[in-house]
Amino acid sequence: MFVGPTIHDRVIAVNVAGTNTVIAIALVAAAFEESAFLDVALVYALLNFLLSIAFSKFNVEHGGVL
């Protein structure tokens, strides 16, 4: 995440880490049978996705090509 060859590799690494976090939260929700954790996982997944899209749009508008 911190030492990727390019900025694009770092963005993908952060996205993968976010996805793993969502999976971990979902597993905790299943283990404790607590549905509120699933809501947190869903919101976190949406934020993770939107952050990736926003960064990609910002990068393309400022001269970078994905």
Order of alpha helices (4+ residues) and beta strands (2+ residues): alpha-alpha
